[in-house]
């Protein structure tokens, strides 16, 4: 039983005010574990034990059986019962500070449970003079466990599976698993530090608070146990990160309210200021990036048609081809290599403006959808067969809705007008050819240009004139290039 104003112990006192700060008190204002406290008659010190609700005497007013005088519970001297430690009289308890007796694992799980369903009880049981270092240590250990179980170990396990299959992405996945742990811990420490400063600052500005900033950090650090759902492997961190953090914020609000003895509205304002600001900045930044991205592309060096679907899809593949050339010094022998090496995905090769699906795109004896699910060794074998099937003097080949025309092109040439890839869905029986009204072409310099499909004859003629000046054979109508029939020079 401690003073609610200054935390001074109030045991064994006849006076009904705190000797430290003078705040009046009554024993009936406190809750105790049943039979854990001795209520002593103020006249003869006859001992009684609280058996009622909240560990109080029943009845609260009666005649002392020893001295015969009338007494009331609020007049009595209170002491912990014989053999009972002070902490054992509390209905509220702080597992983390008692982890040596309880066991660290049990105490940790109890902390999570109390942070999620009884945060105010947890805060009431935390002594004012408790170490801030213990609170920080608990928070970082807890967040570290959630990161390890929820993200890092699943990523490292997946990396091991990839490594057994000889997949080159195994190293990347292992790095992701490692960085997510250490980077997450560093980010958590920074966020907690800023969160505490902002929360305590707002409390001070809006009317003050009962205790120094250490008490605010107590509340915030011990509330992180409410983030436990984020530690569910492969689910929590990816699916729950958008909304489960709200649980932790609510827990923090209640703990700050109790710990700093402030009104709930002020506690809410102070605690949510940081997370709400972070959400607003993140959403606003994303919207601004999208606006800047598309507005820049629409009026920038990619041409006025960039914002169209065909142009966007063509840019992805153009970037992949250019990146390949920068790495290997020459373009891939077949566009299928872009998928095998992870530079592109199967859905990147089918346009949203056409009814084509990856499962409809032939790749050797299989299709594009199944190819992506093959092992690395199987993909390499299939790519080798597809490359060998190309004519020696190939000019253009098709994969999905795109015709690749980079064969023989010197990417080091100054002229960036040579085409690399054309978005032109393949005509099929019972299906129209180029459905969209817009065509897009990616060029050697990495830029993309779009124009109406009706302008293709004139654009193709201009391109072939440029190719002739570079010593390259002319390109055919892209609609004549099929998966079964690549275009060769002279055709």
N, C-alpha and C positions, 0 to 999 in steps of 0.2 A: 504494500500500500504506500504509494508515493504521491506527493503533492502534484496536482495536475497543472500547476503553474510553473514550478521550479524543479520538480522531480525529487524533492527532499523526502527521505523516508519518514513516515508518520506513525510507525509502530510505537506502542507503549507510551502514548501521550494522553494526559488527561485534558490538556487544553484542546480546544476545537479550532485552532488555527495553526498554520505552518510556522514553526519557529524561525525559518529561514527568510520567508518573504511576507508572512503575515496573512496569507490567503486562508479564509475560513474553510472548514471541510466537515463532512459528516461521514461516518463509516457506511451509512446506507447508500452513499454515492458510489461505492466500489463493489465489484463483483469478486467472489472468491470461490475456490473449489470447495465443495461441501465437506465439512469436518476438517478442513485444513487450517482453520484459524481459531484461536482461543479468544472468546469474548469475556473479559474479566470485569467483575463488579467494581465500580470506582470506589466503593466504600470498604469492601473486605477482600476483593480480588478473587471471589469465588469464580471458578471457570465454567463457562458454558460453550457449546459448539453449535455452529450454524448448520442447520439441516434443511433449511427452506430454499426457495428459489434464490439464486445468486449467492448461495452460501450464507444467507442471513439467518438471524434467530427467528424462531417461531414459538410464541408471538414475540413481537419486538419490544413490547412493554409488559412488565410483570413484577412480582415481588421476589426479591432475592431469597433463596431457600436457606441461606447461611445467616445473613444479618437482618433479614426481614424488612429491608427498606425497598421502596418502589424504585425500579431502575428502567432505563430505556436503552436500547441497543446503541443509539447515537451518543450515549454518555460513557460508554464502556471503553476500557483500554483494550487494544487489540495486539496480539502477538501471534506469530506462526506457531502452530501446534508442535508439541514435542516430537523431535525427529523429522520435522518437515522443514525443508529449505524454503526461503522466501519465494523463490521462483516457482515452487510447487503449489503455492497458494493461488497463483494466477489462473484464471480461466483461459486467458490468452497466453500463448507461448511462442517462443522464437526458436524454431528447430535448428537453424544454422549456427546459432551461438551455443547450442547444446549438442553439437554434432559429435563430440568426443564420447559422450555418454550414449547418445542415441545410435551412433554409427553414421559416417559421412553420407553413405548412399541413401539410407532411410531419411536422414535429415534433409537431403537435397530434394527428394521426391515430396516430402512434407511441405517444403518451401514452395514448390510448384503448385501443389494443391491449394495452399492458403493464399498464394498470390492470385490464383484464378477465381476462388470462391469466397475468400474471407480476408481481403487485403487490409481492411481497417483493424481487424483483430491482430494481424501480423504486425502492424505498425504500433499498436498499443503495447505490445509485448516487447518492443525494441527499446532498450534503455537510451536515454538522451546522450549519455557519454559513450555509447558504443562506437567502435572504431570505424571511420569512413573507409579505411583501407580494407577491412573485412567486407564491407558492402561492395566496393569496387572489385575485389577478388571474386566474390560470389557471382557478380554480374558477368565478368569476363569468362569465368569458368563455365557458367551456364550457357552463355551465347556460344562459346567454343564447342561445347557438347552438341548443341543444336546444329551448328555448322558442320561439324564432323559427321554426325549421324545422318543429317538431312541432305547434305550436298557432297562433301568431300569423299567419304567412303563409297557411296554409290558411283561417283565419277571414277574413282580409282579402280573399283571393281569392274566397271565397264571398260576402262583402259586395259585391264588385264585380259579381258575377253577379246578385245581388238588385237592385242599383241599376240595372242595364241593363234589368231587367224592371219597374222602377218599384215594387218592393216596399218598403214603409215600414220593414221590419225590417232593411234594409241598414245603416242608421245604428247600430242596436243591435249588429249583428254586427261592424261595424268597431270599435266601442267595446270589445267583448269581446276582439277580437284585440289591441288596443293595451294594454288593462288586464292581459291575461294575461301579456304580456311584462314590463312594468314591475312589476306586482304580484308576478309569479313571482320576479323578480330580488331584490326586497326581501325576500320570504319566504325565499328561499334563503340570503341573507346572515344573516338572523336565526336560521334553523335551524342553519347552520354554526357561528355564534357560540355558541349554547347547547350544541350537540353537543360542541364542543371543551371547553368549560368543564366539562360533566358528565363527559366521558370522562377528562380529566386529573384531575379531582377524585377520581374513583373509583380511578384508578391510585395516586394519592398515599395515599388512605385504606387501600387494601388491601396496601400494602407498598412504595410508592414506585416511581420510574421513573428511567431513566438521564439524561434530559434535561428541560429546561424545557418549558413548555406550547407553545412555538413548534414543537417537534418533533411534538407531537400534532396541531397544525393542519396541519403538512406532510402527515402521513398522511391526514387527513380530506379536505383540499382536493384533493390529487392523486388521491384515490380516486374522485372524481365522474366521471371518464372512464368508469367502468363503468356509468354511467346512459345510455350511448349509445343503447340500444334505445328509450328513451323519446323520442328525437328523430325517430323514423320518422313522417313526416307522416300525420296523421289516424288513426293506429293506436296508436303507442307510448304517447302521453300518455293515451289514452282506454281502451285495453285492457290495457296493461302496467303502469299505475301501481299496480295492486293487488299485484303480485308481483315486478316486475323490479327494484325498489329493493333487494331482498334481495341481488342481485349486488354492488351498491355497498357494502352493509354488510359482506359477507364480505371484499371487497377491503380495506375500511378496517380490519377486524380483523387481517388479515395484515400490513398496513402498520404499524399501531400496535405489533403484536408485534415486528416487525423494528426499527422506528424507536426504540422505547423500551426494547428489550431486556428484555421481560417475558414471563412464561409465557403460553401461548396461552389458558388458561382465564381469566386476569385480563384479558387484552386483549379477549376475547369479552364478558365481563361488562361491562367499561367501555364498549365501543363500542355494544353492543346496548341498553344501558339507555335511551338517549333514543328511538330508533325504536320499541322495544317499548312504552315508556310512551305514546308518541304514538298507536300503534295501539290500545292498551287504552283510552285516553281517548276516541278517536274512536268505537270500537265501543260502549263503555259509554255515551257521550253519546247516540249514535243510539238505542240500546235504551231509554235513559231518556226520550228525547224521544217515541218511539213509545208507550211506556207512559203517559207524562203526557198525550199527545195524546188517545189513545183513552179513558183513564180519565176525563179531564176532560170529554171530549165525552159520554161515557156518562152521567155524573151531573151535567153542567153545564147551562147555559142552553139547550142544543139539544134537551134532552129525553132520556128514557131510551132511546129507540130510535136514537140517533145512531150508535152503533157499527155498525149494520146497513149493508148495501151500498147500499140505496136512499137512505138518509139521507145517506150520504157523497157519492154521486153528485149528489144534489139540491143539496147544499151548494155543490159546485163551480159549478153553473150559477147558483145564487142569487147567489153572490159575483160572478160575471161580469156578471149583470144589474145588480146594485147598483153595481158599479164603473162600468158604462156610464152609469148615471143620474148618478152623481157627476161624471162627466166632461162629459156632454152635456146634463144637465138633464132628460132624458126617456129612457124605455127604447127599445131598438131596435124598428123597425117590424116586424121579423121576426127570430126567433132565429138565422136563417142568417147575419145580420150579425155575430154573435159569432164565428163561424168565419172569416168573411172578414177580420175585423180582428184575428184572433189571440187573442181573449179566451177561446176554447174550441177544442177539437179534435174531429174527427169522432167519435172513440170516446167522447168525453164525452157524446154524445147517445144512446148505446145502453147499456142497463143490463146489468150482468153477470148479473142475475137473469132475463134474457129471452134467447131464441135469436136476436135481431135482430143483423144485421151492417150496417155502414155502407153496403155495396154494395146492401142491400135497401131503403134509405131513399130514396124519390123526392125529387128536387130539380129542379123544372122538367123539362127534357128529359134530365136525367142523374141521377146518384145522389150521395149524400153522400160516398162514398169518392172518386169522380172529381172532385167539386167541390173537395175539398181540394187536389188536384193541379193545378188550373187556375191560370193566371196571374192576377195581381191585377186586371187589366182585365177578363178573362173572368168572374171571380168577381163583380165589381161589376155587370156587365151582367146576370148571372143573378139576383143579389139584387134588382136593380131590377124584373125581371120578376115574381119571386115576390111582392114587396111589392105591386105593382099588381094582382095576382090576388086579394089579400085583400079581403073585403067591406068596405065603408066603415064599417059598424057592427060590425066584428069584436070578439068577446069573448074567443075562445080559438083558438089555432092549434097544430098539432102539428109537432114535428120529432123524428124518431126515437121514442124511448120516453118523451118528455116533452111535456106539454101546457103551453103558456105562456099565462097568464091575467092578464098585467099591463096589458092594453089599457085605457086610460081611468083607470088608477089614479094617484092623486097621491102620489108617493113622499115628499112633504114632509109628509103628514098625520101627526098624532101617533099614530094607531092603527096599531100594527105587525102587527095580526092579519090583514090582507088578504093573500091568496095571490098569489104571483108565478109559480110553476111547480109542476107536479104530476108526480111520477114515476108513469106509468101506461102500460105497454106497449100498443101498438095491437093490438086483436083482428084476426086474419086467418083466412081460410078454412083449415080443417084445423089451426089453431093456437089454443090457449086465449088468452084475453085477459090479465088480470093474474095471472101465475103465482105470484109471491111472496105470502107471507101478510102482508106489511107494505107500507104505502104511505107516501110521504114528500111533504111540501109545504114549499116555501120561501116565506118571507114578506117583506113590505116592509122590515122592520127587519134583514134579513139572516140571521135565525135559521131553523132547520129543525125541523120537528116530524114525528114518524112515529106511525102508528097502524095497527091491523089493517085489512086491505082490507075486511073485513066492516062496518067502522064508517063506510065512505065515505058512505052515504046520510045518516046523522045529521050527519057532519062537513060535508057539502056543504050541508045545510039550514042549519046554523049559519053557515057562511060566507056564504050568500046573504042571510041576515038581516042580517049585518054589512054586506054590500055594499049592500043596500037602504037602510040608514041613511046610507050615503055617497053615495047617488044613483047607484049603479052597477047595471047590469042583472044578472040572476042568471046563474050559471054552469051549463052543462049537465053531465050525467054525462060525466066525462072519457073514458070508453070509447066515446062516440059521436063524439068529435072525431078525424077522420082527416086524413091529408095532403091528400086530395082534397077534403075537406069541412070547412073551419074553421067554428067556431060564430059566429053573428051574433046581435045583440040581438033578442029577441022570438021566437027559435026554441025 
